Amino acid sequence: MGFDIDKWYLQKMQGEVIVRYMGEICSDKITETLNAIESSLNLKNEKNQTRKKVYNVFVECIQNLFHHVDTPPATANVEASPRFGVIILAKDSYFYRISTGNYVNLSKVNLIRDRIDQINSLSDEELKSLYRDILGNEVISYKGGAGLGMLDIVRKTGNKLEYSIYPHDDDFVFFAMDVYIS
Amino acid sequence: METIIREGSPKTPYVRLDSEKGLIEIKGRSIPENSVEFYKPLIDWLDKYGTGPLEVTNVNVQLEYFNTSSSKCILDIFKKLELIYKKGSKVQINWYYEEDDEDMFEAGEDYQSIINIPFTMIEMEE
């Protein structure tokens, strides 16, 4: 039996859900979602700093999905679009949470895990230093991503990335991530 | 050289590249999924401008948000300006940030640590 995405999705609906989406993450959808968030954050009278941080981090999360997800396998009970992903923005009393989920080919799992574990192990100074190194030295990837997304998220939130890798079938896993912004 | 003006859009900034006034402005939001498409013509323009820049080039960067995809392209713009500066022309870079926007202030410092042109950090009231 594969990963139960519906059950996972329901579990992520905790707190006050501001935005939730499961489906193809295309450019227009990103724009639409960002507009919705902005209206909502403005309505809540959040201070500018919080509003900007949540917005910025959300941009990185949703664009990470845009650039890096794999098409779900036929065994998954979801639409098989090339940019299928899940993203939820919710507010709990003291923090905002962004949860994302997407299918990933098994071959990439170790790389993703190593990368996140590495970023999570760094101090603020080390994060800054690594960010500047990558920014200054590396070539932009053909996907238009600069390899900086997750680093930027951790640097801005000051919190570690939490993630889970759920088995799905012989070739795919479901990769879920939670980002907290206090 | 032709002046380039790009009006701002929900994901891309207002841009002005003016060779007659020696003025470069980037304002608003820069969060396109693929920033290379947007920034390449601007970088090409700067290449050409660099062959005959004015004595003084003023650069105003006033961004509300920019994504990591843009950050690399913005660096490429600064690198072109650095070449102009190294050849002896004056380049004045003004990096604007809203008061309390530590992230934007730090972003300016990130660029300043990589680029060998002095930045003027300008705090704006919210």
HADDOCK unambig.tbl for C-alpha pairs under 7 A between the chains (distance, minus, plus):
assign (segid A and resid 49 and name CA) (segid B and resid 100 and name CA) 6.54 0.50 0.50
assign (segid A and resid 49 and name CA) (segid B and resid 101 and name CA) 5.92 0.50 0.50
assign (segid A and resid 56 and name CA) (segid B and resid 65 and name CA) 6.66 0.50 0.50
assign (segid A and resid 60 and name CA) (segid B and resid 67 and name CA) 6.60 0.50 0.50
assign (segid A and resid 63 and name CA) (segid B and resid 33 and name CA) 6.55 0.50 0.50
assign (segid A and resid 132 and name CA) (segid B and resid 110 and name CA) 6.27 0.50 0.50
assign (segid A and resid 135 and name CA) (segid B and resid 72 and name CA) 6.15 0.50 0.50
assign (segid A and resid 136 and name CA) (segid B and resid 114 and name CA) 6.46 0.50 0.50
assign (segid A and resid 144 and name CA) (segid B and resid 34 and name CA) 4.82 0.50 0.50
assign (segid A and resid 144 and name CA) (segid B and resid 35 and name CA) 6.62 0.50 0.50
assign (segid A and resid 144 and name CA) (segid B and resid 36 and name CA) 6.58 0.50 0.50
assign (segid A and resid 144 and name CA) (segid B and resid 69 and name CA) 6.20 0.50 0.50
assign (segid A and resid 145 and name CA) (segid B and resid 69 and name CA) 5.11 0.50 0.50
assign (segid A and resid 146 and name CA) (segid B and resid 68 and name CA) 6.21 0.50 0.50
assign (segid A and resid 146 and name CA) (segid B and resid 69 and name CA) 5.32 0.50 0.50
assign (segid A and resid 146 and name CA) (segid B and resid 72 and name CA) 6.54 0.50 0.50
assign (segid A and resid 148 and name CA) (segid B and resid 68 and name CA) 5.98 0.50 0.50
assign (segid A and resid 149 and name CA) (segid B and resid 68 and name CA) 5.95 0.50 0.50
assign (segid A and resid 156 and name CA) (segid B and resid 103 and name CA) 6.98 0.50 0.50
